[in-house]
């Protein structure tokens, strides 16, 4: 979780919006960006990202065993 400083540097860097929400992939790429935070849609996106990350991790682990 990123909480922006009072100078709004992150808010400006990622694209200003009134209630912006950004989900960042573990590798640093932006996975989802909402101009207005929508909790249900973001929850689904987080679940999908975690599920895909776990599948990828399982695949990488199983290939090295």
N, C-alpha and C positions, 0 to 999 in steps of 0.2 A: 504494500500500500504506500502510495506517495501522497504526502500532504504538502501542498504548496506553501512556500514562504509568503509572507505578507507582500512581497514585491511582485508576486504573480509570474515569476520567471517560467515555471513549468506550464502554467496555463497559456502563456503566449507562445511558448516553444511548440506545444502540441496542438495548437489551434484553439483560439479562444471561443468559448460558447458560454451561455449563461449557467449551465449546470452540466458541464462536460464530464463524461466518464470514459476511461480508456483502460482496456485490458491488454496487458503486455505479455507476449509469449515468453517463455523462459529464455529463449535465445536473444531477447531484446526487441524483436519485431512487434509492431502493433497488431494485435489479433482482432480487436474490435474497438471502434470509436463511436461513441454516441454523443451527439450534440446536446442532447437532453437526456440525462440519466433515466433509464427505464429498468427498474429492478428485476422484473420477471425475465426480460430478454437477456439482461446481463447475467443473471443466474444461470440461464440455459447455456450461454456462451462459456461461462466459467466451468460448468460441468463438462461440456464438450471438450474444452481445452485440456482439462485435467484427465479426462478419459483418454484422449488421444496421446497425451504425454505419457501416461502409464502404459499404453499399448506400445508406444515407441520404445520406452525404457525396457519393457519385457522382451521386445524383439532384439534389442541390442544385447541384453544379458544372455538370452538363449543362444545367440549366435557365437558367444564367446565361451560357452560351456563345453 
